[in-house]
Amino acid sequence: MRLLPTEARDMVPSAVRWAKAVHIAVGAVPRQVMLRPARESMSAIVWVLAAAADFENRIPPAFTAAVLAREAGVGARVWQKRTAWLREHGWLEHDGAHAWSGWRLRTPA
C-alpha cells in the first residue's frame, strides 16, 4: 500500500515542475556516467520526493529516508547515492540544521 500519490495530477504543481526539470538535467548526463539502472532509480526517487512535497516545496520530517526509499522501491544505499547526487547538483537540501529536519526541493542557480 502506497502512502503517497503516484499520479502527477495529485501532486503539488511546483513539485511536478521540479521533477520534470530534474529529469531534463539527468537526461543531459552522459549515459556512460549514469547507467540505465541509476537513471531508473533516480526517476523513482525524484517522483517520490515530488509526491511528498507540500506547497512550499518542503518534505516534512515525518517522511524519513526509510519511508521515502520504501515508497520509491529502492534500498537505503541507492537512496543515499541518488539523494547525494541531487544535493551535490543543487536540487535538494536538508530543510534545517539537521538531517532529520526534512527536505526541501530546490532549483539550482
C-alpha positions in Angstrom: 0.0 0.0 0.0 1.4 3.4 -1.0 1.4 6.4 1.2 2.0 9.0 -1.5 0.2 9.9 -4.7 1.5 8.3 -7.9 -0.2 10.5 -10.4 1.3 13.9 -11.2 -2.2 15.5 -11.2 -2.5 14.6 -7.5 0.8 16.3 -6.6 1.7 20.0 -5.9 2.2 21.7 -9.3 5.6 23.2 -8.3 6.9 19.8 -7.2 5.8 18.3 -10.6 7.7 21.1 -12.4 10.7 20.4 -10.2 10.6 16.6 -11.0 10.4 17.4 -14.7 13.3 19.8 -14.5 15.4 17.1 -12.7 14.6 14.6 -15.4 15.8 17.0 -18.0 19.0 17.5 -16.0 19.5 13.8 -15.6 18.9 13.3 -19.3 21.8 15.6 -20.0 24.2 13.4 -18.1 26.1 11.1 -20.5 24.8 7.5 -20.5 28.3 6.3 -19.7 28.3 8.3 -16.5 24.8 7.4 -15.3 23.8 4.0 -16.5 20.1 2.9 -17.0 19.6 1.3 -13.6 20.8 4.5 -11.9 18.5 6.6 -14.1 15.5 4.4 -13.3 16.1 4.6 -9.6 16.7 8.3 -9.8 13.4 8.7 -11.6 11.6 6.7 -8.9 13.2 8.8 -6.2 12.5 12.1 -7.8 8.8 11.3 -8.2 8.5 10.2 -4.6 10.2 13.4 -3.4 7.7 15.4 -5.6 4.8 13.4 -4.2 5.9 14.1 -0.6 6.4 17.9 -1.1 4.0 20.5 0.2 3.1 23.8 -1.4 6.3 25.3 -0.1 8.4 22.5 -1.7 9.2 21.1 1.7 9.1 17.5 2.7 8.1 17.1 6.3 10.4 15.2 8.7 7.7 12.5 9.2 8.7 11.3 5.7 12.0 9.8 6.7 14.6 8.5 4.3 13.5 4.9 5.0 9.8 5.7 4.3 10.6 7.6 1.1 13.1 4.9 -0.1 10.4 2.2 0.5 7.9 4.3 -1.5 10.4 4.6 -4.3 11.1 0.9 -4.2 14.8 1.3 -3.6 17.2 0.3 -0.8 18.9 2.6 1.7 22.2 2.6 -0.2 20.6 3.6 -3.5 18.6 6.2 -1.7 21.8 7.7 -0.2 23.6 7.7 -3.5 20.8 9.3 -5.5 19.9 12.0 -2.9 23.6 12.8 -2.6 23.7 13.4 -6.4 20.6 15.6 -6.1 22.2 17.6 -3.2 25.5 18.0 -5.0 23.8 19.3 -8.0 21.6 21.8 -6.1 18.3 20.0 -6.5 17.7 19.0 -2.9 18.7 20.3 0.6 18.0 19.5 4.2 15.3 21.8 5.5 17.0 22.9 8.7 20.2 22.4 10.6 19.8 18.7 10.9 19.3 15.7 8.6 16.1 14.8 10.5 14.6 18.3 9.8 13.1 17.2 6.5 14.0 18.1 2.9 13.4 21.0 0.6 13.2 20.8 -3.2 15.4 23.4 -4.9 16.2 24.5 -8.4 19.9 25.2 -9.0 21.0 28.7 -9.8 
